[in-house]
Each structure stands twice: as C-alpha cells, then as structure tokens.
Amino acid sequence: MNPVCPNESNRDMSPEFVVAMAYVPWQQFGPLYDIEKGLMVGTIFPELDKPFLGRRAFRR
C-alpha cells in the first residue's frame, strides 16, 4: 500500500513519471505599486503582476 496515498498502490506508478525539482528564486524587494493599483491587480509587487492567460501559456 502507498503510505502517501492509501487508495493507490505502488504498482500503479508508471516508470515514465519522475520526481520533479522546483526552482523558486528569492524575491528581491524593490519599488511597489501604490495602494489603488495594488488593489486593482491583486498585488503590490510589480514583478508578481502576471496576466492570467487561461488555458494557454502564451499570447497569440
């Protein structure tokens, strides 16, 4: 039995699935949005202001 997910057995894990490694850089403190813009876009940090593109990962 899989201790992480009791409903899944180890034999269900395909060898094509590998463990991933993530890279998360440290956020550098810099200029901030003013309060009104921050409330409009959902963050006061300009580097975190990313457009939501739905299902696509790129703009057409």
CHARMM-style PDB file with segment names, atoms N, HN, CA, C and O in Angstrom:
ATOM      1  N   MET     1       0.849  -1.189   0.000  1.00  0.00      PROA
ATOM      2  CA  MET     1       0.000   0.000   0.000  1.00  0.00      PROA
ATOM      3  C   MET     1       0.888   1.244   0.000  1.00  0.00      PROA
ATOM      4  O   MET     1       1.931   1.262   0.654  1.00  0.00      PROA
ATOM      5  N   ASN     2       0.486   2.267  -0.719  1.00  0.00      PROA
ATOM      6  HN  ASN     2      -0.361   2.253  -1.251  1.00  0.00      PROA
ATOM      7  CA  ASN     2       1.233   3.525  -0.801  1.00  0.00      PROA
ATOM      8  C   ASN     2       0.940   4.345   0.460  1.00  0.00      PROA
ATOM      9  O   ASN     2      -0.214   4.708   0.683  1.00  0.00      PROA
ATOM     10  N   PRO     3       1.953   4.652   1.300  1.00  0.00      PROA
ATOM     11  CA  PRO     3       1.694   5.392   2.549  1.00  0.00      PROA
ATOM     12  C   PRO     3       1.276   6.840   2.320  1.00  0.00      PROA
ATOM     13  O   PRO     3       0.637   7.440   3.185  1.00  0.00      PROA
ATOM     14  N   VAL     4       1.623   7.410   1.172  1.00  0.00      PROA
ATOM     15  HN  VAL     4       2.142   6.923   0.469  1.00  0.00      PROA
ATOM     16  CA  VAL     4       1.260   8.797   0.898  1.00  0.00      PROA
ATOM     17  C   VAL     4      -0.188   8.896   0.448  1.00  0.00      PROA
ATOM     18  O   VAL     4      -0.911   9.804   0.856  1.00  0.00      PROA
ATOM     19  N   CYS     5      -0.604   7.970  -0.383  1.00  0.00      PROA
ATOM     20  HN  CYS     5      -0.016   7.232  -0.714  1.00  0.00      PROA
ATOM     21  CA  CYS     5      -1.980   7.953  -0.884  1.00  0.00      PROA
ATOM     22  C   CYS     5      -2.503   6.531  -0.708  1.00  0.00      PROA
ATOM     23  O   CYS     5      -2.281   5.688  -1.578  1.00  0.00      PROA
ATOM     24  N   PRO     6      -3.189   6.245   0.393  1.00  0.00      PROA
ATOM     25  CA  PRO     6      -3.585   4.881   0.715  1.00  0.00      PROA
ATOM     26  C   PRO     6      -4.451   4.208  -0.345  1.00  0.00      PROA
ATOM     27  O   PRO     6      -4.481   2.979  -0.409  1.00  0.00      PROA
ATOM     28  N   ASN     7      -5.154   4.971  -1.178  1.00  0.00      PROA
ATOM     29  HN  ASN     7      -5.130   5.969  -1.126  1.00  0.00      PROA
ATOM     30  CA  ASN     7      -6.026   4.387  -2.189  1.00  0.00      PROA
ATOM     31  C   ASN     7      -5.277   3.987  -3.455  1.00  0.00      PROA
ATOM     32  O   ASN     7      -5.866   3.395  -4.359  1.00  0.00      PROA
ATOM     33  N   GLU     8      -4.012   4.298  -3.530  1.00  0.00      PROA
ATOM     34  HN  GLU     8      -3.533   4.779  -2.796  1.00  0.00      PROA
ATOM     35  CA  GLU     8      -3.202   3.975  -4.702  1.00  0.00      PROA
ATOM     36  C   GLU     8      -2.148   2.948  -4.316  1.00  0.00      PROA
ATOM     37  O   GLU     8      -1.545   3.043  -3.247  1.00  0.00      PROA
ATOM     38  N   SER     9      -1.931   1.990  -5.163  1.00  0.00      PROA
ATOM     39  HN  SER     9      -2.421   1.913  -6.032  1.00  0.00      PROA
ATOM     40  CA  SER     9      -0.868   1.025  -4.905  1.00  0.00      PROA
ATOM     41  C   SER     9       0.385   1.447  -5.656  1.00  0.00      PROA
ATOM     42  O   SER     9       0.302   2.182  -6.640  1.00  0.00      PROA
ATOM     43  N   ASN    10       1.538   0.990  -5.205  1.00  0.00      PROA
ATOM     44  HN  ASN    10       1.606   0.393  -4.406  1.00  0.00      PROA
ATOM     45  CA  ASN    10       2.797   1.335  -5.850  1.00  0.00      PROA
ATOM     46  C   ASN    10       2.877   0.821  -7.277  1.00  0.00      PROA
ATOM     47  O   ASN    10       3.571   1.414  -8.102  1.00  0.00      PROA
ATOM     48  N   ARG    11       2.183  -0.268  -7.589  1.00  0.00      PROA
ATOM     49  HN  ARG    11       1.619  -0.751  -6.919  1.00  0.00      PROA
ATOM     50  CA  ARG    11       2.264  -0.819  -8.927  1.00  0.00      PROA
ATOM     51  C   ARG    11       1.567   0.070  -9.962  1.00  0.00      PROA
ATOM     52  O   ARG    11       1.775  -0.106 -11.162  1.00  0.00      PROA
ATOM     53  N   ASP    12       0.743   1.024  -9.511  1.00  0.00      PROA
ATOM     54  HN  ASP    12       0.575   1.168  -8.535  1.00  0.00      PROA
ATOM     55  CA  ASP    12       0.060   1.926 -10.435  1.00  0.00      PROA
ATOM     56  C   ASP    12       0.961   3.059 -10.919  1.00  0.00      PROA
ATOM     57  O   ASP    12       0.604   3.779 -11.852  1.00  0.00      PROA
ATOM     58  N   MET    13       2.119   3.219 -10.298  1.00  0.00      PROA
ATOM     59  HN  MET    13       2.409   2.634  -9.541  1.00  0.00      PROA
ATOM     60  CA  MET    13       3.032   4.291 -10.692  1.00  0.00      PROA
ATOM     61  C   MET    13       3.805   3.866 -11.931  1.00  0.00      PROA
ATOM     62  O   MET    13       4.558   2.893 -11.897  1.00  0.00      PROA
ATOM     63  N   SER    14       3.623   4.580 -12.999  1.00  0.00      PROA
ATOM     64  HN  SER    14       3.012   5.371 -13.027  1.00  0.00      PROA
ATOM     65  CA  SER    14       4.312   4.284 -14.245  1.00  0.00      PROA
ATOM     66  C   SER    14       5.753   4.766 -14.168  1.00  0.00      PROA
ATOM     67  O   SER    14       6.015   5.802 -13.556  1.00  0.00      PROA
ATOM     68  N   PRO    15       6.693   4.046 -14.769  1.00  0.00      PROA
ATOM     69  CA  PRO    15       8.094   4.493 -14.741  1.00  0.00      PROA
ATOM     70  C   PRO    15       8.329   5.783 -15.529  1.00  0.00      PROA
ATOM     71  O   PRO    15       9.385   6.400 -15.394  1.00  0.00      PROA
ATOM     72  N   GLU    16       7.369   6.193 -16.340  1.00  0.00      PROA
ATOM     73  HN  GLU    16       6.511   5.692 -16.450  1.00  0.00      PROA
ATOM     74  CA  GLU    16       7.535   7.431 -17.104  1.00  0.00      PROA
ATOM     75  C   GLU    16       7.366   8.681 -16.233  1.00  0.00      PROA
ATOM     76  O   GLU    16       7.756   9.776 -16.640  1.00  0.00      PROA
ATOM     77  N   PHE    17       6.791   8.523 -15.045  1.00  0.00      PROA
ATOM     78  HN  PHE    17       6.475   7.634 -14.715  1.00  0.00      PROA
ATOM     79  CA  PHE    17       6.627   9.651 -14.142  1.00  0.00      PROA
ATOM     80  C   PHE    17       7.855   9.752 -13.245  1.00  0.00      PROA
ATOM     81  O   PHE    17       8.176   8.811 -12.520  1.00  0.00      PROA
ATOM     82  N   VAL    18       8.527  10.871 -13.291  1.00  0.00      PROA
ATOM     83  HN  VAL    18       8.266  11.636 -13.880  1.00  0.00      PROA
ATOM     84  CA  VAL    18       9.724  11.058 -12.480  1.00  0.00      PROA
ATOM     85  C   VAL    18       9.477  12.147 -11.441  1.00  0.00      PROA
ATOM     86  O   VAL    18       8.558  12.956 -11.573  1.00  0.00      PROA
ATOM     87  N   VAL    19      10.302  12.152 -10.422  1.00  0.00      PROA
ATOM     88  HN  VAL    19      11.048  11.495 -10.314  1.00  0.00      PROA
ATOM     89  CA  VAL    19      10.216  13.169  -9.388  1.00  0.00      PROA
ATOM     90  C   VAL    19      10.685  14.495  -9.978  1.00  0.00      PROA
ATOM     91  O   VAL    19      11.699  14.535 -10.674  1.00  0.00      PROA
ATOM     92  N   ALA    20       9.971  15.563  -9.714  1.00  0.00      PROA
ATOM     93  HN  ALA    20       9.146  15.531  -9.149  1.00  0.00      PROA
ATOM     94  CA  ALA    20      10.321  16.879 -10.245  1.00  0.00      PROA
ATOM     95  C   ALA    20      11.135  17.670  -9.232  1.00  0.00      PROA
ATOM     96  O   ALA    20      11.059  17.436  -8.025  1.00  0.00      PROA
ATOM     97  N   MET    21      11.908  18.603  -9.747  1.00  0.00      PROA
ATOM     98  HN  MET    21      11.969  18.794 -10.727  1.00  0.00      PROA
ATOM     99  CA  MET    21      12.658  19.528  -8.898  1.00  0.00      PROA
ATOM    100  C   MET    21      12.214  20.933  -9.255  1.00  0.00      PROA
ATOM    101  O   MET    21      12.178  21.298 -10.431  1.00  0.00      PROA
ATOM    102  N   ALA    22      11.879  21.713  -8.260  1.00  0.00      PROA
ATOM    103  HN  ALA    22      11.908  21.417  -7.305  1.00  0.00      PROA
ATOM    104  CA  ALA    22      11.411  23.077  -8.496  1.00  0.00      PROA
ATOM    105  C   ALA    22      12.498  24.082  -8.133  1.00  0.00      PROA
ATOM    106  O   ALA    22      13.311  23.850  -7.238  1.00  0.00      PROA
ATOM    107  N   TYR    23      12.492  25.186  -8.840  1.00  0.00      PROA
ATOM    108  HN  TYR    23      11.831  25.374  -9.567  1.00  0.00      PROA
ATOM    109  CA  TYR    23      13.396  26.289  -8.538  1.00  0.00      PROA
ATOM    110  C   TYR    23      12.538  27.508  -8.236  1.00  0.00      PROA
ATOM    111  O   TYR    23      11.765  27.955  -9.084  1.00  0.00      PROA
ATOM    112  N   VAL    24      12.671  28.036  -7.050  1.00  0.00      PROA
ATOM    113  HN  VAL    24      13.299  27.673  -6.361  1.00  0.00      PROA
ATOM    114  CA  VAL    24      11.917  29.224  -6.654  1.00  0.00      PROA
ATOM    115  C   VAL    24      12.928  30.274  -6.213  1.00  0.00      PROA
ATOM    116  O   VAL    24      13.515  30.157  -5.137  1.00  0.00      PROA
ATOM    117  N   PRO    25      13.137  31.307  -7.045  1.00  0.00      PROA
ATOM    118  CA  PRO    25      14.137  32.320  -6.689  1.00  0.00      PROA
ATOM    119  C   PRO    25      13.649  33.194  -5.532  1.00  0.00      PROA
ATOM    120  O   PRO    25      12.447  33.337  -5.307  1.00  0.00      PROA
ATOM    121  N   TRP    26      14.590  33.766  -4.815  1.00  0.00      PROA
ATOM    122  HN  TRP    26      15.567  33.650  -4.997  1.00  0.00      PROA
ATOM    123  CA  TRP    26      14.258  34.711  -3.753  1.00  0.00      PROA
ATOM    124  C   TRP    26      13.709  35.981  -4.379  1.00  0.00      PROA
ATOM    125  O   TRP    26      14.243  36.473  -5.374  1.00  0.00      PROA
ATOM    126  N   GLN    27      12.648  36.508  -3.798  1.00  0.00      PROA
ATOM    127  HN  GLN    27      12.215  36.109  -2.990  1.00  0.00      PROA
ATOM    128  CA  GLN    27      12.078  37.760  -4.293  1.00  0.00      PROA
ATOM    129  C   GLN    27      12.931  38.923  -3.805  1.00  0.00      PROA
ATOM    130  O   GLN    27      13.241  39.025  -2.618  1.00  0.00      PROA
ATOM    131  N   GLN    28      13.301  39.783  -4.718  1.00  0.00      PROA
ATOM    132  HN  GLN    28      13.050  39.700  -5.683  1.00  0.00      PROA
ATOM    133  CA  GLN    28      14.071  40.979  -4.381  1.00  0.00      PROA
ATOM    134  C   GLN    28      13.099  42.106  -4.055  1.00  0.00      PROA
ATOM    135  O   GLN    28      12.126  42.317  -4.779  1.00  0.00      PROA
ATOM    136  N   PHE    29      13.354  42.823  -2.981  1.00  0.00      PROA
ATOM    137  HN  PHE    29      14.144  42.652  -2.393  1.00  0.00      PROA
ATOM    138  CA  PHE    29      12.493  43.933  -2.607  1.00  0.00      PROA
ATOM    139  C   PHE    29      12.823  45.134  -3.481  1.00  0.00      PROA
ATOM    140  O   PHE    29      13.982  45.537  -3.579  1.00  0.00      PROA
ATOM    141  N   GLY    30      11.825  45.693  -4.102  1.00  0.00      PROA
ATOM    142  HN  GLY    30      10.883  45.365  -4.022  1.00  0.00      PROA
ATOM    143  CA  GLY    30      12.036  46.830  -4.989  1.00  0.00      PROA
ATOM    144  C   GLY    30      10.864  47.783  -4.909  1.00  0.00      PROA
ATOM    145  O   GLY    30      10.158  47.819  -3.901  1.00  0.00      PROA
ATOM    146  N   PRO    31      10.649  48.565  -5.972  1.00  0.00      PROA
ATOM    147  CA  PRO    31       9.540  49.514  -5.970  1.00  0.00      PROA
ATOM    148  C   PRO    31       8.196  48.793  -5.876  1.00  0.00      PROA
ATOM    149  O   PRO    31       8.029  47.684  -6.382  1.00  0.00      PROA
ATOM    150  N   LEU    32       7.247  49.451  -5.218  1.00  0.00      PROA
ATOM    151  HN  LEU    32       7.383  50.353  -4.807  1.00  0.00      PROA
ATOM    152  CA  LEU    32       5.916  48.880  -5.017  1.00  0.00      PROA
ATOM    153  C   LEU    32       4.875  49.682  -5.780  1.00  0.00      PROA
ATOM    154  O   LEU    32       5.062  50.865  -6.061  1.00  0.00      PROA
ATOM    155  N   TYR    33       3.764  49.009  -6.112  1.00  0.00      PROA
ATOM    156  HN  TYR    33       3.612  48.048  -5.883  1.00  0.00      PROA
ATOM    157  CA  TYR    33       2.617  49.724  -6.668  1.00  0.00      PROA
ATOM    158  C   TYR    33       1.985  50.567  -5.566  1.00  0.00      PROA
ATOM    159  O   TYR    33       2.103  50.246  -4.383  1.00  0.00      PROA
ATOM    160  N   ASP    34       1.320  51.638  -5.959  1.00  0.00      PROA
ATOM    161  HN  ASP    34       1.224  51.899  -6.920  1.00  0.00      PROA
ATOM    162  CA  ASP    34       0.555  52.376  -4.962  1.00  0.00      PROA
ATOM    163  C   ASP    34      -0.667  51.537  -4.586  1.00  0.00      PROA
ATOM    164  O   ASP    34      -0.989  50.566  -5.270  1.00  0.00      PROA
ATOM    165  N   ILE    35      -1.337  51.907  -3.512  1.00  0.00      PROA
ATOM    166  HN  ILE    35      -1.075  52.695  -2.956  1.00  0.00      PROA
ATOM    167  CA  ILE    35      -2.409  51.080  -2.947  1.00  0.00      PROA
ATOM    168  C   ILE    35      -3.555  50.851  -3.929  1.00  0.00      PROA
ATOM    169  O   ILE    35      -4.098  49.747  -3.983  1.00  0.00      PROA
ATOM    170  N   GLU    36      -3.935  51.866  -4.705  1.00  0.00      PROA
ATOM    171  HN  GLU    36      -3.494  52.762  -4.661  1.00  0.00      PROA
ATOM    172  CA  GLU    36      -5.051  51.718  -5.641  1.00  0.00      PROA
ATOM    173  C   GLU    36      -4.716  50.709  -6.740  1.00  0.00      PROA
ATOM    174  O   GLU    36      -5.527  49.835  -7.050  1.00  0.00      PROA
ATOM    175  N   LYS    37      -3.531  50.826  -7.327  1.00  0.00      PROA
ATOM    176  HN  LYS    37      -2.873  51.535  -7.075  1.00  0.00      PROA
ATOM    177  CA  LYS    37      -3.134  49.884  -8.376  1.00  0.00      PROA
ATOM    178  C   LYS    37      -2.975  48.489  -7.792  1.00  0.00      PROA
ATOM    179  O   LYS    37      -3.379  47.508  -8.417  1.00  0.00      PROA
ATOM    180  N   GLY    38      -2.394  48.387  -6.605  1.00  0.00      PROA
ATOM    181  HN  GLY    38      -2.066  49.183  -6.097  1.00  0.00      PROA
ATOM    182  CA  GLY    38      -2.241  47.090  -5.954  1.00  0.00      PROA
ATOM    183  C   GLY    38      -3.573  46.391  -5.741  1.00  0.00      PROA
ATOM    184  O   GLY    38      -3.678  45.181  -5.939  1.00  0.00      PROA
ATOM    185  N   LEU    39      -4.586  47.137  -5.342  1.00  0.00      PROA
ATOM    186  HN  LEU    39      -4.501  48.120  -5.181  1.00  0.00      PROA
ATOM    187  CA  LEU    39      -5.915  46.551  -5.163  1.00  0.00      PROA
ATOM    188  C   LEU    39      -6.524  46.136  -6.500  1.00  0.00      PROA
ATOM    189  O   LEU    39      -7.247  45.141  -6.564  1.00  0.00      PROA
ATOM    190  N   MET    40      -6.243  46.876  -7.555  1.00  0.00      PROA
ATOM    191  HN  MET    40      -5.656  47.684  -7.502  1.00  0.00      PROA
ATOM    192  CA  MET    40      -6.790  46.541  -8.879  1.00  0.00      PROA
ATOM    193  C   MET    40      -6.162  45.270  -9.449  1.00  0.00      PROA
ATOM    194  O   MET    40      -6.862  44.450 -10.043  1.00  0.00      PROA
ATOM    195  N   VAL    41      -4.852  45.098  -9.276  1.00  0.00      PROA
ATOM    196  HN  VAL    41      -4.284  45.764  -8.793  1.00  0.00      PROA
ATOM    197  CA  VAL    41      -4.177  43.955  -9.891  1.00  0.00      PROA
ATOM    198  C   VAL    41      -3.969  42.792  -8.932  1.00  0.00      PROA
ATOM    199  O   VAL    41      -3.606  41.705  -9.380  1.00  0.00      PROA
ATOM    200  N   GLY    42      -4.184  42.972  -7.628  1.00  0.00      PROA
ATOM    201  HN  GLY    42      -4.479  43.855  -7.264  1.00  0.00      PROA
ATOM    202  CA  GLY    42      -4.098  41.885  -6.666  1.00  0.00      PROA
ATOM    203  C   GLY    42      -2.746  41.712  -6.007  1.00  0.00      PROA
ATOM    204  O   GLY    42      -2.538  40.740  -5.281  1.00  0.00      PROA
ATOM    205  N   THR    43      -1.820  42.629  -6.241  1.00  0.00      PROA
ATOM    206  HN  THR    43      -1.988  43.419  -6.830  1.00  0.00      PROA
ATOM    207  CA  THR    43      -0.509  42.566  -5.594  1.00  0.00      PROA
ATOM    208  C   THR    43       0.109  43.955  -5.586  1.00  0.00      PROA
ATOM    209  O   THR    43      -0.185  44.780  -6.451  1.00  0.00      PROA
ATOM    210  N   ILE    44       0.968  44.209  -4.601  1.00  0.00      PROA
ATOM    211  HN  ILE    44       1.206  43.538  -3.898  1.00  0.00      PROA
ATOM    212  CA  ILE    44       1.686  45.481  -4.592  1.00  0.00      PROA
ATOM    213  C   ILE    44       3.071  45.335  -5.207  1.00  0.00      PROA
ATOM    214  O   ILE    44       3.807  46.313  -5.332  1.00  0.00      PROA
ATOM    215  N   PHE    45       3.427  44.101  -5.593  1.00  0.00      PROA
ATOM    216  HN  PHE    45       2.828  43.306  -5.492  1.00  0.00      PROA
ATOM    217  CA  PHE    45       4.738  43.829  -6.165  1.00  0.00      PROA
ATOM    218  C   PHE    45       4.645  43.733  -7.689  1.00  0.00      PROA
ATOM    219  O   PHE    45       4.041  42.790  -8.200  1.00  0.00      PROA
ATOM    220  N   PRO    46       5.222  44.677  -8.422  1.00  0.00      PROA
ATOM    221  CA  PRO    46       5.128  44.650  -9.896  1.00  0.00      PROA
ATOM    222  C   PRO    46       5.645  43.356 -10.518  1.00  0.00      PROA
ATOM    223  O   PRO    46       5.103  42.905 -11.527  1.00  0.00      PROA
ATOM    224  N   GLU    47       6.684  42.748  -9.937  1.00  0.00      PROA
ATOM    225  HN  GLU    47       7.124  43.114  -9.117  1.00  0.00      PROA
ATOM    226  CA  GLU    47       7.226  41.516 -10.527  1.00  0.00      PROA
ATOM    227  C   GLU    47       6.287  40.323 -10.371  1.00  0.00      PROA
ATOM    228  O   GLU    47       6.470  39.308 -11.042  1.00  0.00      PROA
ATOM    229  N   LEU    48       5.286  40.427  -9.497  1.00  0.00      PROA
ATOM    230  HN  LEU    48       5.137  41.252  -8.952  1.00  0.00      PROA
ATOM    231  CA  LEU    48       4.295  39.357  -9.342  1.00  0.00      PROA
ATOM    232  C   LEU    48       3.020  39.630 -10.133  1.00  0.00      PROA
ATOM    233  O   LEU    48       2.103  38.809 -10.125  1.00  0.00      PROA
ATOM    234  N   ASP    49       2.950  40.758 -10.808  1.00  0.00      PROA
ATOM    235  HN  ASP    49       3.694  41.425 -10.815  1.00  0.00      PROA
ATOM    236  CA  ASP    49       1.777  41.129 -11.601  1.00  0.00      PROA
ATOM    237  C   ASP    49       1.873  40.437 -12.961  1.00  0.00      PROA
ATOM    238  O   ASP    49       2.427  40.992 -13.910  1.00  0.00      PROA
ATOM    239  N   LYS    50       1.335  39.233 -13.045  1.00  0.00      PROA
ATOM    240  HN  LYS    50       0.885  38.782 -12.274  1.00  0.00      PROA
ATOM    241  CA  LYS    50       1.368  38.440 -14.268  1.00  0.00      PROA
ATOM    242  C   LYS    50      -0.046  38.312 -14.809  1.00  0.00      PROA
ATOM    243  O   LYS    50      -0.977  38.060 -14.044  1.00  0.00      PROA
ATOM    244  N   PRO    51      -0.222  38.480 -16.105  1.00  0.00      PROA
ATOM    245  CA  PRO    51      -1.564  38.355 -16.674  1.00  0.00      PROA
ATOM    246  C   PRO    51      -2.045  36.911 -16.650  1.00  0.00      PROA
ATOM    247  O   PRO    51      -1.254  35.988 -16.849  1.00  0.00      PROA
ATOM    248  N   PHE    52      -3.330  36.712 -16.408  1.00  0.00      PROA
ATOM    249  HN  PHE    52      -3.972  37.461 -16.247  1.00  0.00      PROA
ATOM    250  CA  PHE    52      -3.924  35.379 -16.473  1.00  0.00      PROA
ATOM    251  C   PHE    52      -4.297  35.114 -17.916  1.00  0.00      PROA
ATOM    252  O   PHE    52      -5.056  35.872 -18.520  1.00  0.00      PROA
ATOM    253  N   LEU    53      -3.760  34.035 -18.467  1.00  0.00      PROA
ATOM    254  HN  LEU    53      -3.144  33.420 -17.976  1.00  0.00      PROA
ATOM    255  CA  LEU    53      -3.979  33.736 -19.885  1.00  0.00      PROA
ATOM    256  C   LEU    53      -4.906  32.546 -20.088  1.00  0.00      PROA
ATOM    257  O   LEU    53      -5.006  32.031 -21.202  1.00  0.00      PROA
ATOM    258  N   GLY    54      -5.578  32.101 -19.046  1.00  0.00      PROA
ATOM    259  HN  GLY    54      -5.497  32.519 -18.141  1.00  0.00      PROA
ATOM    260  CA  GLY    54      -6.490  30.972 -19.195  1.00  0.00      PROA
ATOM    261  C   GLY    54      -5.737  29.681 -19.416  1.00  0.00      PROA
ATOM    262  O   GLY    54      -4.788  29.378 -18.692  1.00  0.00      PROA
ATOM    263  N   ARG    55      -6.147  28.930 -20.398  1.00  0.00      PROA
ATOM    264  HN  ARG    55      -6.918  29.177 -20.986  1.00  0.00      PROA
ATOM    265  CA  ARG    55      -5.540  27.623 -20.663  1.00  0.00      PROA
ATOM    266  C   ARG    55      -4.237  27.735 -21.438  1.00  0.00      PROA
ATOM    267  O   ARG    55      -3.402  26.834 -21.366  1.00  0.00      PROA
ATOM    268  N   ARG    56      -4.047  28.811 -22.170  1.00  0.00      PROA
ATOM    269  HN  ARG    56      -4.725  29.543 -22.228  1.00  0.00      PROA
ATOM    270  CA  ARG    56      -2.826  28.967 -22.963  1.00  0.00      PROA
ATOM    271  C   ARG    56      -1.697  29.474 -22.099  1.00  0.00      PROA
ATOM    272  O   ARG    56      -1.926  30.210 -21.140  1.00  0.00      PROA
ATOM    273  N   ALA    57      -0.511  29.096 -22.420  1.00  0.00      PROA
ATOM    274  HN  ALA    57      -0.325  28.498 -23.200  1.00  0.00      PROA
ATOM    275  CA  ALA    57       0.656  29.567 -21.696  1.00  0.00      PROA
ATOM    276  C   ALA    57       1.380  30.686 -22.450  1.00  0.00      PROA
ATOM    277  O   ALA    57       2.452  31.124 -22.034  1.00  0.00      PROA
ATOM    278  N   PHE    58       0.803  31.138 -23.541  1.00  0.00      PROA
ATOM    279  HN  PHE    58      -0.068  30.781 -23.879  1.00  0.00      PROA
ATOM    280  CA  PHE    58       1.427  32.192 -24.337  1.00  0.00      PROA
ATOM    281  C   PHE    58       0.342  33.029 -24.997  1.00  0.00      PROA
ATOM    282  O   PHE    58      -0.803  32.596 -25.128  1.00  0.00      PROA
ATOM    283  N   ARG    59       0.710  34.204 -25.398  1.00  0.00      PROA
ATOM    284  HN  ARG    59       1.640  34.556 -25.291  1.00  0.00      PROA
ATOM    285  CA  ARG    59      -0.233  35.084 -26.088  1.00  0.00      PROA
ATOM    286  C   ARG    59      -0.189  34.802 -27.583  1.00  0.00      PROA
ATOM    287  O   ARG    59       0.862  34.452 -28.119  1.00  0.00      PROA
ATOM    288  N   ARG    60      -1.302  34.950 -28.245  1.00  0.00      PROA
ATOM    289  HN  ARG    60      -2.156  35.235 -27.810  1.00  0.00      PROA
ATOM    290  CA  ARG    60      -1.344  34.765 -29.698  1.00  0.00      PROA
ATOM    291  C   ARG    60      -1.133  36.060 -30.408  1.00  0.00      PROA
ATOM    292  OT1 ARG    60      -1.136  36.097 -31.639  1.00  0.00      PROA
TER     293      ARG     60
END
